[in-house]
Amino acid sequence: MDWLENLRRSFLDWDAMAEVLPSMITVGLKNTLILAAASTVLGVVIGMVLAVMGISQSRWLRLPARIYTDIFRGLPAIVTILIIGQGFARMGRALFGPSPFPLGIIALSLIAGAYIGEIFRSGIQSVERGQMEACRALSMSYGQGMRLIIIPQGVRRVLPALVNQFIGNVKDSSLVYFLGLLAAEREIFRVGQDQAVVTGNLSPLLLAGVFYLVITVPLTHLVNYIDARLRLGRQGQGSGAASGLVEVTELAAASGTQPANGAGAARFTGGAVKVSDLSMSYGDLDVLKGVDLDIAKGTVTCIIGPSGSGKSTLLRCLNRLVEPKGGNILLDGESILAMKPESLRRRVGMVFQHFNLFPDHTALENVMLSLTKIKRMPKGEARRIAEMRLTEVGLAGRKDHRPASLSGGQQQRVAIARALAMDPEVILFDEVTSALDPELVKGVLDLMANLGRQGMTMAVVTHEMGFARKVADQVVFMDEGRIVEAGPPGQIFDNPRSERLKRFLAEVL
Ligand SMILES: Nc1ncnc2c1ncn2[C@@H]1O[C@H](COP(=O)(O)OP(=O)(O)OP(=O)(O)O)[C@@H](O)[C@H]1O
């Protein structure tokens, strides 16, 4: 068993380990952490700049970012460290004195920046397009949307990858040893290696390995924990979505808190919308071709029509999520084209097919956000209003849930509460029940019908013909970018005049 004893002496010489332990901690560990932390922080700064350049519209910003990334990601770390450490040694000495430590940090940062830039870029680009649309519909500017929602969400998504990058920097810091660090600047590997030479065995190096693992392994677990916490919120996975039947109870309870329905129950002071000769195109594709539409104050207009007929585009013109090419839209007699889009969107709310709730925020925070950030309300008052709106949609009991732990129907009701919280004069609903399971549709439609009865001006793109017949004051049939027929539900559904509407109704009814 000589070989076993040999191995033990080479790797598990406790005395050699004990001897190196103090300098491993006070010099090696300290310096490794300084190298890794400093290069990660600098790398994050470089990475942020690269990511912003990388997603920019301008080719002249994208190109240098691309070249930088290709170079520093493509070169082996040791090559970059030697080129920077030795090639710029004279400049380094002039700037930082005899220590190669700062140049080592710069080299590690340049490498880390290339990776972190790509991490940020993919994180930001992976945030669904609907998130920015929701921000804009809540009257945030592009910058506010980026700062409050898109970048935090992107960064949260890439948090595990960023910690991996830090771990990579911890390991790469061992390469700075090639620059010939001064005794006080040795990192973990160098301390272990120097001592291995003195003792003639590898135990100090094994101890160095253990030190690396002690830093890196807990970090990976920590990041998994943080990631789960950020994604699911404090209540964690236990709070699964409720069944459709629970939702019926929630809504029944909520209707008790709402003003009585029927005549005289008007609560909103809706605005009137007048669309004239509206046209819009995506590039060469003419999507709206001269649309005229009157939506009287406090009425519900349902827009129906085949897929691709331009219904959503018409809706998006009403809050200028897309810009019309020609024609005009008046809101209470005032042209919306002359308004600042952000001011317009305070008055015209929107609810989307895919809810577009902010996943890192609870239901309450989703509703509060635009009150505190856009309307600049004090937190307490915003909370009071948000709680009231959530109670009205039957979700008071779920205010601390994140979207991921709510059903589709509940998420859509939070989205309605979020739009209502801004006190809009008009709400646009874009196929808001199309993504819901059948048993959840009724709850959302009932809620919308109730809003209509309370005097909200509503423009509703829908495939729910039963809803249109029952709730709409006016039904508009669109085809190929034009309004083909408009009138009260009785006329549209029971006495269609045009062949196209007859054919459409034959298909959908
Ligand atoms: N961002 C876009 N870029 C280019 N074309 C688009 C874009 N959005 C929509 N379109 C096209 O414009 C036309 C009208 O789309 P729109 O979504 O307004 O129709 P829709 O009646 O709402 O249809 P659906 O019921 O399928 O949503 C379609 O041909 C669609 O492919």
The ligand as an SDF file (V2000), in Angstrom:
LIG
                    3D

 31 33  0  0  0  0  0  0  0  0999 V2000
  -46.2970   44.8200  -36.0730 N   0  0  0  0  0  0  0  0  0  0  0  0
  -46.7390   44.4610  -37.2960 C   0  0  0  0  0  0  0  0  0  0  0  0
  -45.9070   44.5030  -38.3490 N   0  0  0  0  0  0  0  0  0  0  0  0
  -46.3270   44.1550  -39.5880 C   0  0  0  0  0  0  0  0  0  0  0  0
  -47.5840   43.7470  -39.8670 N   0  0  0  0  0  0  0  0  0  0  0  0
  -48.4590   43.6750  -38.8600 C   0  0  0  0  0  0  0  0  0  0  0  0
  -48.0790   44.0190  -37.5200 C   0  0  0  0  0  0  0  0  0  0  0  0
  -49.1670   43.8470  -36.7280 N   0  0  0  0  0  0  0  0  0  0  0  0
  -50.1590   43.4050  -37.5240 C   0  0  0  0  0  0  0  0  0  0  0  0
  -49.7530   43.3080  -38.8070 N   0  0  0  0  0  0  0  0  0  0  0  0
  -50.5660   42.9090  -39.9600 C   0  0  0  0  0  0  0  0  0  0  0  0
  -51.6150   43.8360  -40.0800 O   0  0  0  0  0  0  0  0  0  0  0  0
  -52.8210   43.1830  -40.4480 C   0  0  0  0  0  0  0  0  0  0  0  0
  -53.9050   43.5320  -39.4510 C   0  0  0  0  0  0  0  0  0  0  0  0
  -53.5350   43.0500  -38.1910 O   0  0  0  0  0  0  0  0  0  0  0  0
  -54.4590   43.2110  -36.9020 P   0  0  0  0  0  0  0  0  0  0  0  0
  -53.7590   42.5360  -35.7720 O   0  0  0  0  0  0  0  0  0  0  0  0
  -54.8450   44.6170  -36.7530 O   0  0  0  0  0  0  0  0  0  0  0  0
  -55.7300   42.3620  -37.3270 O   0  0  0  0  0  0  0  0  0  0  0  0
  -56.8930   41.7810  -36.4260 P   0  0  0  0  0  0  0  0  0  0  0  0
  -58.1400   42.0050  -37.1760 O   0  0  0  0  0  0  0  0  0  0  0  0
  -56.8020   42.3060  -35.0750 O   0  0  0  0  0  0  0  0  0  0  0  0
  -56.5520   40.2410  -36.4800 O   0  0  0  0  0  0  0  0  0  0  0  0
  -56.5000   39.1750  -35.2930 P   0  0  0  0  0  0  0  0  0  0  0  0
  -57.9010   38.8910  -34.9350 O   0  0  0  0  0  0  0  0  0  0  0  0
  -55.8250   38.0210  -35.9690 O   0  0  0  0  0  0  0  0  0  0  0  0
  -55.6700   39.8010  -34.2280 O   0  0  0  0  0  0  0  0  0  0  0  0
  -52.5170   41.7070  -40.5050 C   0  0  0  0  0  0  0  0  0  0  0  0
  -52.2980   41.3760  -41.8660 O   0  0  0  0  0  0  0  0  0  0  0  0
  -51.2530   41.5740  -39.7280 C   0  0  0  0  0  0  0  0  0  0  0  0
  -50.4670   40.5080  -40.2460 O   0  0  0  0  0  0  0  0  0  0  0  0
  1  2  1  0
  2  3  1  0
  2  7  2  0
  3  4  2  0
  4  5  1  0
  5  6  2  0
  6  7  1  0
  6 10  1  0
  7  8  1  0
  8  9  2  0
  9 10  1  0
 10 11  1  0
 11 12  1  0
 11 30  1  0
 12 13  1  0
 13 14  1  0
 13 28  1  0
 14 15  1  0
 15 16  1  0
 16 17  2  0
 16 18  1  0
 16 19  1  0
 19 20  1  0
 20 21  2  0
 20 22  1  0
 20 23  1  0
 23 24  1  0
 24 25  2  0
 24 26  1  0
 24 27  1  0
 28 29  1  0
 28 30  1  0
 30 31  1  0
M  END
$$$$
